[in-house]
Each structure stands twice: as C-alpha cells, then as structure tokens.
C-alpha cells in the first residue's frame, strides 16, 4: 500500500489511468526507483483494456531493457510485406504485448513492492496540478501526476480533407483448423480488394495454430462495421493460407493520424501522457514507442529534476518528430487517394531497414526525413519514375 508522503503527498508518482502509458511508467519505476511511492488509479477492473501492442527494434529506448524486457511477450526476427508489384523482408526485432500480459506484470510489480499500489475500479473526476479528485469526492496529491486517461481524453481531430485520417482495424485472434508454417509476422499484405482508403491485412503468428488477423485501413473517416469486417476476415483468411476454426477474441481500434501535431508538454505537473498528450506516433497511430520514452525519462532522473534539462530535450525532440510525422499525414490524407495512397505506402517501404525502424520509433534524423520526403515519395519526379519489382520467389 502507498503510504502518505511528507508535505501531505499521497505518492511520489500519482498515475491516473491504467493503460499502456502508466503501465510502462509503473514498471519502469518499480525497477529503477524501488524506494519511490507509486499510486496508479484505473476506473475499470483490469489494466490495459483489450489490446495487442506491437513494437519494433528501436521502439524501446537504448538501455531500457532492464525494466522493459518483461513486456516482450512475443518476438520475431523481422516481418514480411507484400504489395501488388513488390515484396520485401524487414530485418530487426518485432515484438508484441497483450493487455492481459501487461495487467499481470503491473499487478505482480505492485504485489512485490510495499510502496506501489494499484487501485482498480476507481473513477477520477478531475486532475489539476498535483491534485486528483476522485468521483467519490476524495482528494489525492502527488509530487508528480501523470494524467493518461486514454484516447477519449484526446483533442478532437476535426474533419475535412486536411485534418488527417485514421488507422482503423478489426482484429480477430483465431484458432486455426490446421497449423500454419508462418514463422514471422506479415506487417502488410495489400493484395486484397482496395476500398475505404488504403487497405491491408496484418498477421501475427503466436503459435502454429493461433494467429491474429487484422483487416486494416488508412482511411479519412473513423467508421467501422465490426460485424461485416469480422465476417470478411474469416472469409478471406484462406488467401493468406489460414483456415479459421474458431474466433477467440475480437479487437477493434481507431487510431488517430492527425495532420497537425497533438503533442503538448508543460514544465509543471500534471504531465498529460498517452494519446491526450500527443505521446503517440502520428504517422502510424501507435503509442508504445512514445510511451516508453516518457517512462524511461521518469525512471531515469531524480524526481526533483523531472522538468529539468533532460525533460526539455525530450519534449523538444518529440515535438519535432510529431510535427514531421503529422505533416506526412497532411500530404497522404489530403492529396493521395485511391491507388495513389497504395502506391505511396509501397514506395515508403523501399527505404532501408534502419530508416523504417527509426520512423516507427520517432527517431527520424534529417537524412531520414529527406529520404522519406524525396527518395521514397511518388510526388517527386524521381519517385514517379522508379518502380520496384517483386523479388524472385516472393
């Protein structure tokens, strides 16, 4: 149980919301700062909701594996991509984490540490500075408060051609009728009927007889017909060499890909984390890489230096990356529709493996930005002229 702190603080770190962001922060603090008191508040009965998060080689900061290694539930040496006119393998660790696994890790960390407490079923009414008001009227105080209450607290993206778009999907975790020999993920297979923007299938092989199949869209609108897409996934699975015997679990996601940066960070408590604070990759909609960077920072610096020089360096870099990636969304969702959007994605994946990994990890350097904007872009003369070919045997 968290103990009351001097000066009327209930915890050193008061974490509001039990999603990925605060789950990672708690795990990092448990390893790096075992003497710190941590109190996590979550309104539901479990940590993490109903999700599978995937992350690539560089998404975990260098040196973070001392606390982050346990979150690697599944790992593969790379992944495959298939387009109509090309195919390629991307080398480098590809990993996944389920919400069930995150819940187990967080609750285990809390059980082992006297100064870490997780309160499930606790609704929060308001967060302000160092103070949190619960729905029952209770007030709590933390030296550092992290408010990461999920996508519902994020800024509205707006509508219209130049507002950006969404990566939206329906995923089915399936028991297969016959085992598959698929040994690594298919990150993107666009050899399917295209509609509603840019469409592709995504496959994670957890076991020879258990896979996740997602029907995914880079679309301008967030609408999803979950039942219809679920039926389509089962019907189209044989094209991927998969025969579904039973659907074990359904996951639905609508990830924002805004045309302007949503990243915002102040130099005082509370820290607005997760989607609401823009701690996600606008170019993919994924959040683990950004969430891990915030967790790494809070666990690496003394609490008195939370908003010191390292914080300013981190937030400045995140702001630049977020602005660049959001600008790419402005171009893609504003100007590239139908076959042009599919062609754009195909050309992006012609860049080298390290550039791809840095893109996902929000670590693009100036040369990467030039390569993405010019070498791999179909809006340039060179981009229109260069056409990839499918490798032999692909």
N, C-alpha and C positions, 0 to 999 in steps of 0.2 A: 504494500500500500504506500502511496506517496504521502510523505509527511509534510506538515506545514513548514514553510521556509521562514527565516528571519525576515523582518520588514513586511510581514503579512502576505508573503508569496506562498501560494499553494504548491508550486512546482517551479523548477528552473525553466523547463520547456513544457509549455501547455499547448498541446496539439489538438486542433479542432477538426474533426473529420477523420474517419478511419479508412481512407482509400489508399491508393498506391503511394502518394506523396508522403503522407505522415507515417505510413507503414515503414517506408525506407528510412525516414528520419529516426524513428524509434529504434530500428535495428542497428543503424549506424551509431547512435548514442549509446546503446547497450554495450557495444564493443569498445568504442573509443573513450567514452566518459562514464565508466561504471559508477562513479560517485555522484553523478548528476541525477536529480529527481525529474521524472518524466511522467506526465499525465496525458493520456490520449482519450478523447471523447468521441464516441460514434453512436449515431442515433439508431442504427439497425442492430440486428443480433449477431452480425459477423463482420469481419474486416474484409474489405476489398470488393464486395459486391459479387458480380458474376462475370468474370473477365479472364481472358488469357492475354498476357502482355508478352510481346516478342521484342527482342533487342539484339543488336549486332555487336561486332567485336569491340568497337570503341565506345559503345554507349555507357559503359561503366568507366568512370574516371580512373586514370592510372593510380595505382596504389589503393583502390577501393575494395579490392577483393578480400581484404582481411575481415570486412564486415558484410560484403555483398555476395561472396561466394555461395552461401546457403540459398540465395534466391534463384540460383540456376537449377531449375527443376528438370529441364531437358536441354540437351546441347547437341549440335551437329557441326560438321567441319565447314559448311558453306550452304549454298542454296542454288537452285536452278531457276532460270527464267526462259519462257517460251513466248515468242511473238510470231506473227504470220510470216515474216521474212527473215527472222534471225532467232538465235537461241544462244544462251551462254550460261556458264557456271561462275558464280562469285565465291571466291575463296575467303574464308575467315569465319570465326566462331559465330554461330547463330543460335540463340537461346530463347527459352520461353519460361514463363512463370504463370501459374494459375492463381486465382483469388483464394482457392482453398489452401494452397501451399503457403501463400502469404499470411493467411489467417493463422495457420499452425505455427509459423515462425514467430509472428508477433506475440501470440498468446504464450508460447514457450519462453520467449525472452522476458515477458512480464512475470511469469511464474518463477523464473530463476533469480530475478533481481528484486530486492526489497524496496528499491526506490523507483520502480517502474510500475505504473498502474494503468490498466485499460478499463474504461467504463463503457460497456455496450448498453444499448437501449437508452442513451442519454441524449435528449434533444437540446440543441443550443438555440437560444433566441437572438442573441446579439454578441458581437465581438467589437471591442473598442480599446485600442492601446494595449495595455497589459491586463485588461479585464474581459472576462467572458461571463455572460449572463445565461443561465440555463432556463429552459422552458418552465421549470417549477419555481423560478424566482431566485435560485441560488446564484451567488456571485463567486467566481474563482479568479485568482490572479496568478500570472506567470511572468517571470523575468523576461522570457521571450515567448511570444504567442505566434503560432503558425496556423493561419486560417486556410484550410484546404478542403472546403466542403463540397467540392465536386463541380462537374460541368454546369449544373443548374445555377450555380452562382456566377458563371462566366458572363462577360459582356455579350450582349446580343450582337450578332454578326451583321445584321441588316439583310437587305435583299437587293436584287438588281445585278446586272451583268458584271459590274466591277466591285462587288462586295466579297468575292471569293466563292468557295464551294465547300464540299464535304467529301470525306472518305467515309462511305457508309457501307455496312455489310450485314449479312446474316450468316452466322457460322453454326454448323452442326458438328458436334463431336459424335462420331459414328462407330459402331461395332460393325466390322466387315464380315461378309458371308464367307469370303476366302481371304487368306493372308495376302498382303501386298509385299513386293520386294522393294518398295520405295524406301530408300535409306536416308534421304535428306529432304528438307522442305522444298516445295515449289512456291517461290515467293510470288510469282506472277505468271499466269498462263492466259494469254489473251485470245487463244484460238477457240473462241466461243462467239455466239451471236452478240453483236455490239448494240447496246441501246442505253438510254439514260446516262449519257456522258461516255466515260471510258470504263469498260467492264473487264474484270479478270477473275480467275479462280486462284485461290490461295490454299495450300495444303500443308498441314503439319503431321508427319507420321510419328505418333507417340509410341506405337508398338506395331508389330506386323498385322494385327487385327483391329487396331484402334487408331483413327485419324480424325483430325479436324479439317473440314472442308468449308471454305468461306466463298460466298458469291459477293464480290466487292465492286464498288463503283466510285469513280471520281466524278461526282455529279454537282450540278449547280443548285439542286434543291435537296432538302433532307428527307423527303418522303420515302417510306419503305413499306412494302406489302410483305410482312414477315411470313404469313402462311403461304403465299404464292411462291416466294423465293425459296422457302424450305422445300416445297414440292419440286421445284426446278433443280435444286441441288441434288436431291435423290435421283431424279430422272437423268441428270447429266453426268453423274458420278462414273458410269461405265466408260465415258470418253476419257476419263483420267485413269482408267484401269482399276477402278474401285467399285465394288458391289456392296451397297449398304444393306446390312441385315437389320440394324436397329439404330435409332437415334437416341443417344444417351443424354444429350444436353444441347440446348439452343442458346446462342449468344447473339445479341443484337448491338450494333454500335453505329453511332452517327458522330464522327469526329470532325470538329471544325477545321477548315483550311482557309483562314481569313486572308483577305487581300491587303490588310494592314496589320501591323504588329499589335498584339494584345498584351505584350509583355509590360509589366509595370512593377516597379520595386521602389520602396521608400527606404530611408535610412533609420527608421524607427519601427518599433513593434506596433501593430502586428505585421508579420510577413504574410502577404497573400500568396499562397502556394497553389500548385496544381493548375488546372485549366483557368480558374478565375483570375490567377495572377499572370497568365500567359506562359507558365512553365511547361510548355509543350512545343513540339516541332511543327511550325505552321505548314511546312512542306510535306508532311506525312500525316499529321494529326496525332502521332504517337507521343507519349509523355514520359516514358521511362528514362530516357537519356537526360532530360532536363531535371526530372525529379531526383535522379541520382546525384546530379551536380549540386543541388541545394542540400541534400542530405550529407554529402561529402563536406561541404563548407561548414555546416553547423557542427559537425562532429570533429572537425579539424582545428577550429580556432577556439580560444577561450571565450566563454560566454560574454565577458566584458568587451571582447573585440568582434562581436557578431557583425556590427555595422562599420567595421574598420576598413583599412585599405584593401584587404582581400575581398571583402564584400563589394566594394566599389569596382574592383577589377572584374569580378564575376558578373555583376549586373551590367556593366558596360559591354562586356563581350557577349552576353546573352541578348542584349538589346540589338547589337549589330547583326548577330545571326538571325534573330527573329525578323528584323526588318528586311534582310535579304531574302529569306525564305518566303515571307509574305508577299514580297514583290514578284517572286516567281509564280505565286498563286494568282496574282492580278493578271499576269500575262496568260497563264494557262486557262483560267476560267473566263477571262474577259475576251480572249481573242482566238482560242483554239477549241473548236467544237467538232464533234463527229470524228471522222477519220484523222483529222489533223491532231486531235488530242492523243489518239492512239500512237500516231507517228512521233509525237513529241516524247512520250514516255519511252518508246523504243530507242530513240536517239539518246535520251539521257543515260540509259544503261549501256551505252557504248563507251562511257568514260571508264577509267581504270578502277580496280577494286578499292584501292585506298581512298580515292575520291568519293566513291559510293559510301564507304564506311564513315568518312568524315561528314558527309551530307546528313546521314541519319543521326549522327552523334552531335549535330550542331557545332561542328568544329571546322567549318569551311575556312580555308585561308584565301588570300586574294587571288592566287593562281587557280585554285579550285573554282572560285566564283567566275573567273574568266573562262575557264574550260566549260563550265555548265552553261554560261550565257552565250558563248560563241561556238566552241568546237562541237558541242553536242546539241546545238539548238537549230531547229528547222527554219527559224525566221531569218537566218543568215544565208547568204549565197552559198557558202561552203556547206552549210547544213543541208540545204535542199539538194545539192549535187551528190553528196556522199550517201550511199545506200548500203546497209550491211547485208551480208549474205548468211544464210544458215550454215553453220559448220557441218562438215561431212559427218553423217551418222547421227545428227541431232534430231 
